[in-house]
Amino acid sequence: MRALDSQPTAVTHDDARDTAAGKPIDTSAAQRQRAYRLRRKRAAIDAIGEEASASRVTLLTMLGHDLAALEARSTPATMTPAIRNSAKRILNVIATRYDIEL
C-alpha cells in the first residue's frame, strides 16, 4: 500500500517543535562555547556601521579585532586607514556612552 502514498514522510518544522516541547536540549560545554563565539562573531559583523546601537561586549570585540589588525604585520597597508577609522568610531561610541573624556 506504500505505492498509493507517493509523498515521502518527513518531519516538518511544526512536527519537530511539537515533539521537542518541554524537553531541554542537552549540549556539551564545548557546543555551548562554540555557539557563544558564533553569536559574538555575528553580532560584531552586524554592528559594523551601527556602532551606536551595539552592545558593550560587541564594541569591545570589534575594538579588539581592529587593534589586533593594526598590530599585525600581515595587514595590507591599504586597509590600515579603514581599520583606524573603525577603531576611532568604536572608541567615540564608548567614550560617549560612558561619558569618558579623551
C-alpha positions as a printed Julia matrix, in Angstrom:
102×3 Matrix{Float64}:
  0.0    0.0    0.0
  3.02   2.26   0.08
  2.64   2.92  -3.65
 -0.56   4.87  -3.01
  1.22   7.32  -0.77
  3.91   8.74  -3.03
  4.71  11.62  -0.68
  7.73  10.9    1.48
  7.08  11.25   5.16
  9.33  13.88   6.65
  9.39  15.72   9.9
  8.4   19.32   9.33
  9.38  22.24  11.5
  5.97  22.16  13.17
  6.26  18.44  13.89
  9.72  18.87  15.38
  8.54  21.66  17.64
  5.65  19.59  18.98
  7.85  16.62  19.86
 10.63  18.71  21.39
  8.37  20.9   23.5
  9.24  20.65  27.14
 12.43  18.66  26.59
 15.65  20.55  27.28
 18.33  20.2   24.65
 21.44  18.52  26.01
 24.53  20.31  24.78
 28.09  19.92  25.87
 30.16  22.75  27.27
 32.18  22.84  24.04
 28.99  23.17  21.96
 27.71  25.99  24.16
 31.06  27.8   23.94
 31.14  27.38  20.16
 27.6   28.76  19.88
 28.53  31.71  22.12
 31.57  32.55  19.98
 29.46  32.3   16.82
 26.83  34.67  18.27
 29.58  37.15  19.2
 31.03  37.0   15.68
 27.62  37.55  14.11
 26.88  40.44  16.46
 30.19  42.1   15.58
 29.54  41.69  11.86
 26.01  43.06  12.19
 27.24  46.04  14.23
 29.62  47.35  11.57
 28.35  50.82  10.75
 25.82  50.58  13.58
 28.24  51.04  16.46
 25.95  53.36  18.43
 23.39  50.61  19.0
 25.87  47.77  19.58
 26.29  46.13  22.97
 29.32  46.77  25.14
 30.64  43.25  24.54
 30.25  43.68  20.79
 32.04  47.02  20.82
 34.93  45.58  22.79
 35.11  42.58  20.46
 35.22  44.86  17.43
 37.84  47.11  19.03
 39.97  44.09  19.88
 39.82  42.87  16.27
 40.72  46.31  14.94
 43.65  46.76  17.31
 44.95  43.28  16.55
 44.71  44.01  12.83
 46.61  47.27  13.27
 49.41  45.46  15.09
 49.56  42.55  12.65
 52.32  42.72  10.09
 50.17  40.86   7.6
 47.53  43.62   7.38
 47.71  45.29   3.96
 48.74  48.94   4.08
 45.66  49.86   2.04
 43.43  48.55   4.85
 45.15  50.47   7.66
 43.19  53.76   7.26
 39.86  51.91   7.23
 40.78  49.93  10.32
 41.92  53.1   12.11
 38.63  54.82  11.26
 36.7   51.84  12.56
 38.67  51.88  15.83
 38.06  55.65  16.17
 34.3   55.19  15.66
 34.19  52.46  18.27
 36.22  54.5   20.77
 33.97  57.52  20.17
 30.87  55.43  20.87
 32.41  54.02  24.06
 33.54  57.48  25.23
 30.11  58.97  24.52
 28.13  56.12  26.05
 30.15  56.02  29.28
 30.86  59.77  29.44
 34.63  59.4   29.15
 36.67  62.47  28.27
 39.57  61.75  25.93
